[in-house]
Amino acid sequence: QVWAFSFNTNQIKFNMKFAATLLAVTAGSAAAFAPTSSFRASTALEANVVDTLKSLEGPGQVWGADGIAVGKEESDFKEFDNFDLYFDRLQSTGVAAELAGAGPFTIFAATNTAVRSFEKNTGPVTADVLKYSILSSQVASSAVGSADLSNQAGKSLTYSRKFRKDFIDDAILGEKTFGPFSDFPVDVACDNGVIHSVGIMLDPDYSAVSGGAGATQL
């Protein structure tokens, strides 16, 4: 009876050692095939600024006064003001192909509403108009006040601080929306740059009024 107990104990010890060895081998094999950070860094661009714009969710918009006619409250959610039109103009003008490279780029992307307004009141969104809103450098929203804002149109965007808000030309950076809905996205990281959304299509004919470039006002 004593011999049988000793045998069973040794059997258990053997099984435990075998299981531990098997787990170690399995873990080692999995680690050998797991992707490493160096492998990820060497891959081609998977989400560049153009690809990201295609699916980027814009600020949440409410119905406002237009909602009354369709039985909605003014404060009811209507839709997200996305970037489909800005994306389409990048494609149709050929600028998108120029943004497929390594970068880095900073894009001040106008919402659908902003593009429609520009085309209605100013003119078509051409390649030159788009390049005016694109920098060949990466600039975070927190750095726009001190960074070089030279754009691809050969000009420079104008930063100012007014009404406790950061402005790029006439566009508010990081604009807040009405109610609990999502704000204008900024600092959207991409493989080859960053995207900041704006509610005004930046205009190459912009001219800073008094207290413009770099101005700080209340």
SESESE-958267 format. One record per residue (C-alpha): chain; residue number from 1; z, y, x. Coordinates in pm, whole numbers, plus 50000, padded with zeros to 5 digits. Layout:
BEGIN
{atom 'A'; NUM; {Z; Y; X}};
...
This chain:
BEGIN
{atom 'A'; 1; {50000; 50000; 50000}};
{atom 'A'; 2; {50083; 50238; 50288}};
{atom 'A'; 3; {49748; 50155; 50458}};
{atom 'A'; 4; {49559; 50235; 50138}};
{atom 'A'; 5; {49725; 50577; 50109}};
{atom 'A'; 6; {49638; 50658; 50472}};
{atom 'A'; 7; {49276; 50558; 50411}};
{atom 'A'; 8; {49245; 50779; 50105}};
{atom 'A'; 9; {49390; 51077; 50292}};
{atom 'A'; 10; {49142; 51035; 50576}};
{atom 'A'; 11; {48860; 51001; 50322}};
{atom 'A'; 12; {48961; 51332; 50163}};
{atom 'A'; 13; {48978; 51504; 50503}};
{atom 'A'; 14; {48634; 51370; 50590}};
{atom 'A'; 15; {48485; 51490; 50264}};
{atom 'A'; 16; {48636; 51837; 50309}};
{atom 'A'; 17; {48496; 51868; 50662}};
{atom 'A'; 18; {48154; 51750; 50545}};
{atom 'A'; 19; {48150; 52001; 50260}};
{atom 'A'; 20; {48251; 52285; 50492}};
{atom 'A'; 21; {47977; 52190; 50738}};
{atom 'A'; 22; {47718; 52173; 50460}};
{atom 'A'; 23; {47817; 52519; 50334}};
{atom 'A'; 24; {47792; 52666; 50682}};
{atom 'A'; 25; {47445; 52519; 50734}};
{atom 'A'; 26; {47327; 52645; 50395}};
{atom 'A'; 27; {47459; 52995; 50460}};
{atom 'A'; 28; {47296; 53003; 50801}};
{atom 'A'; 29; {46961; 52896; 50657}};
{atom 'A'; 30; {46977; 53164; 50387}};
{atom 'A'; 31; {47063; 53431; 50642}};
{atom 'A'; 32; {46768; 53330; 50855}};
{atom 'A'; 33; {46528; 53400; 50572}};
{atom 'A'; 34; {46699; 53710; 50430}};
{atom 'A'; 35; {46507; 54041; 50480}};
{atom 'A'; 36; {46653; 54272; 50740}};
{atom 'A'; 37; {46666; 54650; 50744}};
{atom 'A'; 38; {46415; 54664; 51028}};
{atom 'A'; 39; {46169; 54459; 50821}};
{atom 'A'; 40; {46210; 54696; 50523}};
{atom 'A'; 41; {46148; 54998; 50743}};
{atom 'A'; 42; {45821; 54857; 50870}};
{atom 'A'; 43; {45663; 54805; 50527}};
{atom 'A'; 44; {45398; 55033; 50381}};
{atom 'A'; 45; {45498; 55313; 50146}};
{atom 'A'; 46; {45610; 55169; 49813}};
{atom 'A'; 47; {45723; 55479; 49623}};
{atom 'A'; 48; {45563; 55790; 49768}};
{atom 'A'; 49; {45585; 56130; 49602}};
{atom 'A'; 50; {45277; 56072; 49383}};
{atom 'A'; 51; {45383; 55725; 49268}};
{atom 'A'; 52; {45729; 55856; 49187}};
{atom 'A'; 53; {45594; 56146; 48983}};
{atom 'A'; 54; {45398; 55908; 48762}};
{atom 'A'; 55; {45715; 55757; 48615}};
{atom 'A'; 56; {45972; 56030; 48683}};
{atom 'A'; 57; {46178; 56125; 48378}};
{atom 'A'; 58; {46194; 56498; 48320}};
{atom 'A'; 59; {46454; 56712; 48145}};
{atom 'A'; 60; {46556; 56631; 47789}};
{atom 'A'; 61; {46417; 56871; 47531}};
{atom 'A'; 62; {46548; 56954; 47183}};
{atom 'A'; 63; {46342; 57039; 46876}};
{atom 'A'; 64; {46454; 57399; 46848}};
{atom 'A'; 65; {46309; 57601; 46561}};
{atom 'A'; 66; {46010; 57364; 46536}};
{atom 'A'; 67; {46238; 57089; 46412}};
{atom 'A'; 68; {46315; 57257; 46079}};
{atom 'A'; 69; {45968; 57186; 45940}};
{atom 'A'; 70; {46000; 56814; 46012}};
{atom 'A'; 71; {46357; 56770; 45893}};
{atom 'A'; 72; {46525; 56786; 46234}};
{atom 'A'; 73; {46820; 56988; 46351}};
{atom 'A'; 74; {46738; 57244; 46618}};
{atom 'A'; 75; {46973; 57063; 46857}};
{atom 'A'; 76; {46826; 56715; 46795}};
{atom 'A'; 77; {46664; 56543; 47089}};
{atom 'A'; 78; {46284; 56558; 47085}};
{atom 'A'; 79; {46147; 56416; 47410}};
{atom 'A'; 80; {46164; 56417; 47787}};
{atom 'A'; 81; {45944; 56683; 47944}};
{atom 'A'; 82; {45785; 56463; 48207}};
{atom 'A'; 83; {45523; 56518; 48478}};
{atom 'A'; 84; {45216; 56336; 48346}};
{atom 'A'; 85; {44996; 56648; 48355}};
{atom 'A'; 86; {45104; 56749; 48705}};
{atom 'A'; 87; {45034; 56391; 48817}};
{atom 'A'; 88; {44693; 56395; 48646}};
{atom 'A'; 89; {44598; 56724; 48814}};
{atom 'A'; 90; {44696; 56582; 49153}};
{atom 'A'; 91; {44459; 56293; 49089}};
{atom 'A'; 92; {44166; 56490; 48949}};
{atom 'A'; 93; {44170; 56750; 49229}};
{atom 'A'; 94; {44200; 56496; 49511}};
{atom 'A'; 95; {44535; 56634; 49628}};
{atom 'A'; 96; {44704; 56302; 49548}};
{atom 'A'; 97; {44509; 56131; 49827}};
{atom 'A'; 98; {44643; 56385; 50075}};
{atom 'A'; 99; {44998; 56304; 49965}};
{atom 'A'; 100; {44961; 55932; 50027}};
{atom 'A'; 101; {45037; 55966; 50399}};
{atom 'A'; 102; {45363; 55949; 50587}};
{atom 'A'; 103; {45460; 56310; 50512}};
{atom 'A'; 104; {45720; 56438; 50482}};
{atom 'A'; 105; {45643; 56650; 50175}};
{atom 'A'; 106; {45843; 56860; 49933}};
{atom 'A'; 107; {45692; 56900; 49587}};
{atom 'A'; 108; {45804; 57159; 49331}};
{atom 'A'; 109; {45662; 56966; 49037}};
{atom 'A'; 110; {45600; 57144; 48708}};
{atom 'A'; 111; {45681; 56975; 48378}};
{atom 'A'; 112; {45417; 56903; 48115}};
{atom 'A'; 113; {45521; 57212; 47920}};
{atom 'A'; 114; {45487; 57428; 48231}};
{atom 'A'; 115; {45140; 57297; 48311}};
{atom 'A'; 116; {45020; 57356; 47955}};
{atom 'A'; 117; {45156; 57710; 47960}};
{atom 'A'; 118; {44988; 57787; 48293}};
{atom 'A'; 119; {44650; 57655; 48180}};
{atom 'A'; 120; {44672; 57847; 47854}};
{atom 'A'; 121; {44784; 58181; 47998}};
{atom 'A'; 122; {44665; 58184; 48361}};
{atom 'A'; 123; {44386; 57938; 48426}};
{atom 'A'; 124; {44308; 57585; 48544}};
{atom 'A'; 125; {44542; 57401; 48778}};
{atom 'A'; 126; {44317; 57370; 49082}};
{atom 'A'; 127; {44379; 57211; 49419}};
{atom 'A'; 128; {44483; 57549; 49559}};
{atom 'A'; 129; {44735; 57598; 49279}};
{atom 'A'; 130; {44884; 57255; 49343}};
{atom 'A'; 131; {44901; 57305; 49719}};
{atom 'A'; 132; {45093; 57626; 49659}};
{atom 'A'; 133; {45375; 57410; 49517}};
{atom 'A'; 134; {45376; 57161; 49806}};
{atom 'A'; 135; {45543; 57193; 50146}};
{atom 'A'; 136; {45450; 56985; 50450}};
{atom 'A'; 137; {45818; 56938; 50528}};
{atom 'A'; 138; {46122; 56792; 50358}};
{atom 'A'; 139; {46363; 57048; 50215}};
{atom 'A'; 140; {46671; 56959; 50010}};
{atom 'A'; 141; {46765; 57181; 49716}};
{atom 'A'; 142; {47078; 57285; 49903}};
{atom 'A'; 143; {46866; 57414; 50195}};
{atom 'A'; 144; {46601; 57622; 50019}};
{atom 'A'; 145; {46788; 57944; 50094}};
{atom 'A'; 146; {46750; 57901; 50469}};
{atom 'A'; 147; {46449; 57669; 50514}};
{atom 'A'; 148; {46091; 57754; 50601}};
{atom 'A'; 149; {45908; 57747; 50266}};
{atom 'A'; 150; {45555; 57765; 50404}};
{atom 'A'; 151; {45329; 57569; 50171}};
{atom 'A'; 152; {44998; 57386; 50196}};
{atom 'A'; 153; {44812; 57684; 50053}};
{atom 'A'; 154; {44884; 57882; 50369}};
{atom 'A'; 155; {45143; 58102; 50199}};
{atom 'A'; 156; {45518; 58095; 50164}};
{atom 'A'; 157; {45731; 58043; 49857}};
{atom 'A'; 158; {45996; 58305; 49782}};
{atom 'A'; 159; {46362; 58213; 49754}};
{atom 'A'; 160; {46611; 58434; 49576}};
{atom 'A'; 161; {46959; 58402; 49433}};
{atom 'A'; 162; {46991; 58571; 49095}};
{atom 'A'; 163; {47223; 58532; 48799}};
{atom 'A'; 164; {47415; 58266; 48993}};
{atom 'A'; 165; {47104; 58052; 49014}};
{atom 'A'; 166; {46860; 57954; 49287}};
{atom 'A'; 167; {46501; 58066; 49228}};
{atom 'A'; 168; {46175; 57956; 49390}};
{atom 'A'; 169; {45939; 58241; 49301}};
{atom 'A'; 170; {46010; 58277; 48927}};
{atom 'A'; 171; {46122; 57916; 48873}};
{atom 'A'; 172; {46486; 57815; 48850}};
{atom 'A'; 173; {46577; 57527; 49079}};
{atom 'A'; 174; {46808; 57271; 48919}};
{atom 'A'; 175; {46777; 57428; 48575}};
{atom 'A'; 176; {47021; 57308; 48309}};
{atom 'A'; 177; {46904; 57200; 47965}};
{atom 'A'; 178; {47055; 57258; 47623}};
{atom 'A'; 179; {47327; 57019; 47509}};
{atom 'A'; 180; {47410; 56679; 47661}};
{atom 'A'; 181; {47058; 56591; 47767}};
{atom 'A'; 182; {46936; 56539; 48124}};
{atom 'A'; 183; {46872; 56846; 48340}};
{atom 'A'; 184; {46569; 56923; 48554}};
{atom 'A'; 185; {46579; 56661; 48833}};
{atom 'A'; 186; {46602; 56776; 49194}};
{atom 'A'; 187; {46637; 56595; 49525}};
{atom 'A'; 188; {46441; 56294; 49398}};
{atom 'A'; 189; {46407; 56090; 49717}};
{atom 'A'; 190; {46073; 55921; 49791}};
{atom 'A'; 191; {45944; 55722; 50086}};
{atom 'A'; 192; {45753; 56022; 50218}};
{atom 'A'; 193; {45942; 56323; 50089}};
{atom 'A'; 194; {46138; 56474; 49805}};
{atom 'A'; 195; {46063; 56611; 49457}};
{atom 'A'; 196; {46224; 56909; 49283}};
{atom 'A'; 197; {46120; 56976; 48924}};
{atom 'A'; 198; {46062; 57327; 48789}};
{atom 'A'; 199; {45999; 57470; 48444}};
{atom 'A'; 200; {45726; 57709; 48562}};
{atom 'A'; 201; {45403; 57620; 48738}};
{atom 'A'; 202; {45422; 57804; 49069}};
{atom 'A'; 203; {45142; 58060; 49093}};
{atom 'A'; 204; {44960; 58148; 49419}};
{atom 'A'; 205; {44927; 58505; 49287}};
{atom 'A'; 206; {45303; 58544; 49263}};
{atom 'A'; 207; {45434; 58873; 49399}};
{atom 'A'; 208; {45805; 58929; 49443}};
{atom 'A'; 209; {45937; 59235; 49262}};
{atom 'A'; 210; {46208; 59455; 49405}};
{atom 'A'; 211; {46492; 59242; 49529}};
{atom 'A'; 212; {46266; 58942; 49575}};
{atom 'A'; 213; {46256; 58742; 49895}};
{atom 'A'; 214; {46598; 58625; 49998}};
{atom 'A'; 215; {46767; 58863; 49758}};
{atom 'A'; 216; {47114; 58796; 49629}};
{atom 'A'; 217; {47195; 58949; 49293}};
{atom 'A'; 218; {47467; 58896; 49030}};
